[in-house]
Amino acid sequence: MKNFHWTTGLLYGVLILYAVITILPFAWALSASFKPLAEIAAGGANLIPQTFTWENYRTIFLQEPLFGRWLLNSTIAAIVITLLNLLFNSMAGYALARISFPGNQVWFWMILAALMIPGQVTLLPKFLILKSLGWLNTYTGLIVPATVNATFIFMMRQFFVNFPKELEEAAALDGLGRFETFFRIVLPLAKPALAAQTIFVFMAAWNEFLIPLVIMADPEMFTLPVGLNVFKGQYISYWNYIMAASMIFTLPALAIYAFFNRYFIQGLSLTGGKGG
């Protein structure tokens, strides 16, 4: 306790306050998922339901026929998008960091430029391209445009710039080619960066609302964020069902973060190095 300074106490106080402010809305949503609609509509910020009920969860699973399909759509899209991003972003980042080819720096600066373009700006061109390809209202239209991400190409490049070249040289002496070196040596040692990328990409794909809303017309093709709008009407919103569905929607993201958490901080630190 000798080294404890008032600034440390202040820092902990600020962090605790921030944690409480962050957790309270989630705690209220969790509590509301076990409340009847009348109790929610009555107002109040009580975190312990006066009338505890499982009916909200039973209703969304048993009385909303498309809920399971929406959950499946979100799961398929998020998993496939995450896996493809891990592959393509890593390959692109490795190529930019290690392979000298004509236009290497030009491609790198183009990727940096792409980071500065808001996603809303590309929404209309993306819609028109998908329409011309006949990919509207399909898994292909939902997944293919999201298979690469400029942010994580840059992140993986920064990781591979700092990757020990001696390991690749040793692999070359053992007769491994470029692809074999990448998949058998480099990629397995990139777990921290891949874990950080997995968390961000999965959560972005899992929570995506705008793209599915624009390209999906058939209710059976909705993802869960879009499907939740079914519980919101012009004159009444069923917040009890929305909160219950939101809690179920939150579980996979929490599971992904908990599983990859041990690599997360290490991955962020390793991808922040200097690179020319």
C-alpha positions in Angstrom: 0.0 0.0 0.0 3.0 2.3 0.3 3.1 2.8 -3.5 -0.7 3.6 -3.6 -1.1 7.2 -4.7 -4.2 9.3 -4.8 -4.0 9.4 -8.7 -4.2 5.6 -8.7 -7.3 5.7 -6.5 -8.8 8.4 -8.9 -8.0 6.2 -11.9 -9.7 3.2 -10.3 -12.7 5.3 -9.4 -13.1 6.5 -12.9 -12.7 3.0 -14.3 -15.3 1.6 -11.8 -17.7 4.4 -12.7 -17.2 3.7 -16.4 -17.8 0.0 -15.8 -21.0 0.7 -13.9 -22.3 3.0 -16.6 -21.5 0.4 -19.3 -22.9 -2.5 -17.5 -26.2 -0.9 -16.2 -28.0 -0.8 -19.6 -27.1 -4.5 -20.3 -28.2 -5.5 -16.8 -31.5 -3.7 -17.3 -32.0 -5.4 -20.7 -31.3 -8.8 -19.1 -33.8 -8.0 -16.4 -36.4 -6.8 -18.9 -36.1 -10.0 -20.8 -37.8 -11.7 -17.8 -40.5 -9.1 -17.3 -44.0 -9.0 -18.8 -44.7 -6.1 -21.2 -46.9 -4.3 -18.8 -44.1 -4.0 -16.2 -41.7 -2.6 -18.8 -44.3 -0.1 -20.1 -44.9 1.1 -16.6 -41.4 2.5 -16.5 -39.0 2.4 -13.7 -35.4 1.2 -13.7 -35.7 -1.7 -11.3 -33.2 -4.4 -12.1 -35.1 -7.2 -10.2 -38.4 -8.1 -12.0 -41.5 -7.7 -9.9 -43.1 -10.5 -12.0 -40.5 -13.0 -13.1 -41.4 -14.9 -16.3 -39.9 -17.2 -18.9 -42.8 -16.5 -21.2 -40.8 -14.1 -23.4 -38.2 -16.7 -24.3 -40.9 -19.4 -24.9 -42.8 -17.0 -27.2 -39.9 -16.0 -29.5 -38.9 -19.7 -29.9 -42.4 -21.3 -30.1 -44.7 -18.6 -31.5 -42.4 -16.8 -33.9 -41.8 -19.4 -36.7 -38.9 -17.5 -38.3 -36.9 -16.8 -35.2 -34.8 -20.0 -35.6 -34.3 -19.2 -39.3 -33.0 -15.7 -38.5 -30.7 -17.1 -35.9 -29.4 -19.7 -38.5 -28.9 -17.0 -41.1 -26.9 -14.8 -38.7 -24.8 -17.8 -37.7 -24.0 -18.9 -41.2 -23.2 -15.4 -42.4 -21.0 -14.6 -39.3 -19.0 -17.8 -39.4 -18.4 -17.9 -43.1 -17.5 -14.2 -43.2 -15.1 -14.6 -40.3 -13.3 -17.7 -41.8 -12.9 -16.0 -45.2 -11.7 -12.8 -43.7 -9.1 -14.7 -41.7 -7.8 -16.4 -44.8 -7.9 -13.5 -47.3 -6.9 -10.7 -45.0 -3.9 -12.7 -43.7 -2.8 -13.6 -47.3 -3.1 -10.0 -48.4 -1.3 -8.7 -45.3 1.5 -11.3 -45.8 1.9 -10.4 -49.5 2.2 -6.7 -48.7 4.7 -7.3 -45.9 6.9 -9.9 -47.5 6.5 -10.2 -51.2 8.1 -7.6 -53.5 5.9 -7.2 -56.6 5.1 -4.3 -59.0 2.7 -2.0 -57.4 3.2 -3.3 -53.8 3.2 0.2 -52.3 0.4 1.4 -54.6 -1.8 -1.4 -53.3 -0.8 -0.6 -49.7 -1.8 3.1 -50.1 -5.0 2.1 -51.8 -5.9 0.0 -48.8 -5.1 2.9 -46.5 -7.3 5.1 -48.7 -10.1 2.6 -48.4 -10.0 2.9 -44.6 -11.1 6.6 -45.0 -14.2 5.9 -47.0 -17.4 5.5 -44.8 -19.3 2.4 -45.5 -22.5 4.4 -46.2 -20.9 5.9 -49.2 -20.4 2.5 -50.9 -23.9 1.2 -50.0 -25.6 2.3 -53.2 -22.8 1.1 -55.6 -22.8 -2.2 -53.6 -26.5 -2.6 -54.0 -26.4 -1.9 -57.8 -23.5 -4.4 -58.3 -25.3 -7.1 -56.3 -28.5 -6.4 -58.3 -26.6 -6.7 -61.6 -25.1 -10.0 -60.5 -28.5 -11.4 -59.3 -27.2 -11.7 -55.8 -29.9 -9.8 -54.0 -31.8 -11.8 -51.3 -29.1 -14.5 -51.3 -26.4 -15.7 -48.9 -23.8 -14.9 -51.6 -24.8 -11.3 -51.7 -24.6 -11.1 -47.9 -21.3 -12.9 -47.6 -19.1 -12.1 -50.6 -18.8 -8.3 -50.2 -17.7 -8.8 -46.6 -15.0 -11.4 -47.3 -12.1 -8.9 -47.1 -11.6 -5.9 -44.9 -9.1 -3.2 -45.4 -8.7 -2.6 -41.7 -7.6 -6.1 -41.0 -5.4 -6.4 -44.1 -3.5 -3.4 -42.7 -3.5 -5.1 -39.2 -2.1 -8.3 -40.6 0.5 -6.5 -42.6 1.7 -4.8 -39.5 2.0 -8.2 -37.8 3.9 -9.9 -40.6 6.3 -6.9 -41.0 7.5 -7.8 -37.4 7.5 -11.5 -38.0 11.0 -13.1 -37.7 12.4 -13.6 -41.2 14.7 -16.3 -39.9 11.8 -18.7 -39.5 10.9 -18.3 -43.2 14.5 -18.6 -44.3 14.8 -21.8 -42.3 11.6 -23.1 -44.0 13.0 -22.2 -47.4 16.2 -24.2 -46.6 14.0 -27.2 -45.7 12.5 -27.0 -49.2 9.2 -25.3 -48.4 7.7 -23.0 -51.0 5.9 -19.7 -50.4 2.5 -21.2 -49.8 3.8 -24.0 -47.7 5.8 -21.6 -45.5 2.7 -19.4 -45.1 0.3 -22.1 -44.2 2.6 -24.4 -42.2 4.9 -21.9 -40.5 3.7 -18.3 -40.5 -0.1 -18.7 -40.1 0.1 -21.1 -37.0 2.4 -18.6 -35.3 0.0 -15.7 -36.0 -2.6 -16.9 -33.5 -2.6 -13.7 -31.4 -3.3 -11.5 -34.5 -5.9 -14.0 -35.9 -7.7 -14.1 -32.5 -8.0 -10.3 -32.4 -9.2 -10.3 -36.0 -11.7 -13.1 -35.2 -13.3 -11.1 -32.4 -13.7 -7.9 -34.4 -14.8 -9.5 -37.7 -17.3 -11.9 -36.0 -18.9 -9.2 -33.9 -19.2 -6.9 -36.9 -20.7 -9.6 -39.1 -23.0 -10.8 -36.3 -24.3 -7.3 -35.5 -24.6 -6.1 -39.1 -28.0 -4.5 -39.7 -27.8 -2.1 -42.7 -26.6 -4.5 -45.4 -29.1 -7.3 -44.7 -31.8 -4.7 -44.4 -31.0 -3.3 -47.9 -30.4 -6.5 -49.9 -32.8 -9.0 -48.2 -36.5 -8.8 -49.3 -37.7 -12.3 -48.2 -38.4 -12.5 -44.4 -36.9 -16.0 -44.4 -33.6 -14.5 -45.5 -33.4 -11.9 -42.7 -30.6 -12.0 -40.2 -31.5 -11.7 -36.5 -30.8 -7.9 -36.2 -33.3 -7.3 -39.0 -35.8 -9.9 -37.9 -36.1 -8.2 -34.5 -38.0 -5.4 -36.1 -40.9 -7.8 -36.4 -41.6 -7.1 -32.7 -41.8 -3.4 -33.3 -45.1 -2.0 -34.6 -46.5 1.4 -35.5 -48.4 1.7 -32.3 -46.8 -0.8 -29.9 -43.4 -2.4 -29.5 -43.0 -5.7 -27.7 -39.9 -4.7 -25.7 -40.2 -7.9 -23.6 -39.7 -10.0 -26.7 -37.0 -7.7 -28.1 -35.0 -7.9 -24.9 -35.3 -11.7 -24.7 -34.2 -12.0 -28.4 -31.4 -9.5 -27.8 -30.0 -11.6 -24.9 -29.9 -14.7 -27.1 -28.3 -12.6 -29.8 -25.6 -11.5 -27.4 -24.5 -15.0 -26.3 -22.4 -16.0 -29.3 -20.5 -12.7 -29.3 -19.7 -13.2 -25.6 -18.7 -16.8 -26.2 -16.3 -15.7 -29.0 -14.7 -13.0 -26.9 -14.3 -15.3 -23.9 -12.7 -18.1 -26.0 -10.2 -15.8 -27.8 -9.7 -13.3 -24.9 -6.3 -14.8 -23.9 -4.9 -13.9 -27.3 -6.7 -10.6 -27.7 -4.4 -8.1 -25.9 -1.3 -9.9 -27.2 -2.7 -9.7 -30.8 -3.4 -6.0 -30.5 0.1 -5.3 -29.2 1.8 -7.4 -31.9 -0.1 -5.7 -34.7 0.8 -2.2 -33.7 4.5 -2.3 -34.6 6.2 0.0 -37.0 6.3 -1.0 -40.7 7.7 0.7 -43.7 
